[in-house]
Amino acid sequence: MRRMVNRIEHVLWDWNGTLIDDAEYCSKIIAGLLYKHGLRELSFEEYRDCFCFPVERFYEKLGLKGRGVSFEETSKNFIEEYEKGWKDCYLHINAEYILKEFYNLGIKQSIITAGDKKLIGNYVGHFGISHFFESLVGTENILAAGKIEVARRYVSNAGLDGSNVVVIGDTLHDAEVAKEIGADILLYANGHNSEPRLSLTNAVIIKDLSEVSGYVQ
């Protein structure tokens, strides 16, 4: 990917695993669901190596499909557990630093998440960083489905040119989102997908969020 100097006008951040450090917490919830259904629990690294979108396919890979519980019910159980403990998670190191840097430079920023749009405002507000963002854009379900569609709609409604946009995320799906809207992509290696998984793309991979400024300024 080319170095993005004096070109990016809007940064589209992923939330889970990119700004909030919640991947290990999510892996523990998944381990609990697997245990509940008599399936082998995953280690954190195993989780990062196999997590994928659509999440329904991920659950199927783990063997949860066909255990007498629907995907919708499993998703509901996951969210219920997530809501119990997400406040014990923190922002990733240098997340607030880089958000503030771009804000001060006049670079617009928004969040595009596969999470329920009714919840994302609470998450971001809890950390006191809402003022950095133009928009908080989520899906209309708890199934983590439809991120590409909401990203397309947001870019269109906001009148953005994809060539002036960069998506920053932590999964292969974020690379797919960027491709669909014609944006550049930076992938963060400390989230829900491991670095070997992210290496399946030709995207630039960063290990610290402070590295982002070298590509966006």
PETA-V242560 format. One record per helix or strand of 3 or more residues. SS is the DSSP state (A for helix, B for strand). FROM is the first residue (numbers start at 1). LEN is the number of residues. Records with the same first field share a line. If there is no record, write none. Layout:
SS = FROM-LEN, FROM-LEN
//
This chain:
B = 10-4, 108-9, 135-5, 165-5, 184-5, 204-3
A = 23-14, 44-7, 55-8, 71-18, 95-11, 117-10, 130-3, 147-11, 162-3, 172-10, 195-4, 209-8
//
